[in-house]
Amino acid sequence: MLIRITLALALVPAPPAAAVQRVAPGVVLRNVQDGRILGTLVEIDLKRARTGLLRPAAGHPRARVSDMVNAAHAVAGVNGDFFDISESAHPGVPATFAPDGPEVSGGRALRAAVPDGQRFGPTAPPGTSGTVIGVDRRGTGRIGRLTLTGTVRVGRQTIRLGGLNQYALPVGGVGLYTSAWGPSSRARAFCGTDVYRNAPCTLQTAAVVVQGGKVVGTNDSGGPVARGVSLLLGREGGAVKLQALRPGQKVRISAKLTGRTRFRYALGGLPLVRGGAPVPGLDARSRSPRTAIGIGPGGRRMYLVVLDGRNETGSGETPAELAALLLRLGARDALMLDGGGSSTVAVRMPGEPAATVRNRPSDGRERSVANGVAVYG
């Protein structure tokens, strides 16, 4: 069956002063319109302007986009990855507000992707787990996949790591938690399964605290992980392996995200466009406010798009329409970021003291989110 999608996208022409505005050298703010749907585009020349990962301030699991943009002294930013916003299926277990996918900042791996079945938000297309977008060490825009590679070595025993600062661990796995995890509870790590996020929490768990290359404890205090401390959490079979460790034992831990690209920064999302074509099987029915990030040919331009709409009125874009929009704008690769009430773009225009929200969030106010993309002038 051939499904033809007709997209009536019009970039608002340049004459109206508010339609096309220069934010900073290499950064332009534009209006977009698709039928009745209005949106905002931040277009970045990556040879003239810099982008980066937005994260909440230390001690906070999430923050508003405008606050993160201002704290980072950036000129613009949008919300980022889908994140764990509710745990109603697990009474007594608080939401972590941690993102689904990997994070890299300053070339350093901060977290890996949760198992596909544990994702909060739309289902990821098969074979796309760990998909990220960002820039490489040369500042070129890239899309790729990052996979966790890590081990815990105790004497002759080697335990494979199945998680890095993730809100959900694979069944039978062991995860590493560092100070990059933040202040959120880690109780969610033991809930759900690899295929069903609402499955009950397991009671077979274990924790090991490592400092200075040695086991110094076997309990999780529940608070933030201090710098220089590594916390290992295990469930089911992973818990059995950790329970065999004893205080004083020497431990060597290694963890990294591997892939074809060495990212300076990266964050996760759902694939929309690859190699100049829409990803097969995109949803062409569900409409919602949307946020997306695209990369132009050669990785020289970046497109940050936020489309308004309210869920209760059925307005907004479908993922299929969003992919067509990104292609029309010039993107060769693109990811869909979190949408709905999370969709936010904040911009600080020349002469303004602070960034302000430029779209109409569907919640009626700006929502706090897990991460985002920053644009620096």
Secondary structure, 3 states (H helix, E strand, C coil): CCCCCCCCEEECCCCCCCCEEEEECCEEEEEEEECCEEEEEEEEECCCCEEEEECCCCCCCCEEHHHHHHHCCCCEEEECCCECCCCCCCCCCCCCCCECCCEEECCEEEECCCCHHHCCCCCCCCCCCCEEEEEECCCCEEEEECEEEEEEEECCEEEECCEECCCCCCCCCEEEECHHHCCCCCHHHHCCCCCCCCCCCCCCEEEEEEECCEEEECCCCCCCCCCCEEEEEEECHHHHHHHCCCCCCECEEEEEEECCCCEEEEEECEEEEECCEECCCCCCCCCECEEEEEECHHHCEEEEEEECCCHHHCCCECHHHHHHHHHHHCCCEEEEECCHHHCCEEECCCCCCCCEECCCCCCCCCCEECCEEEEEC
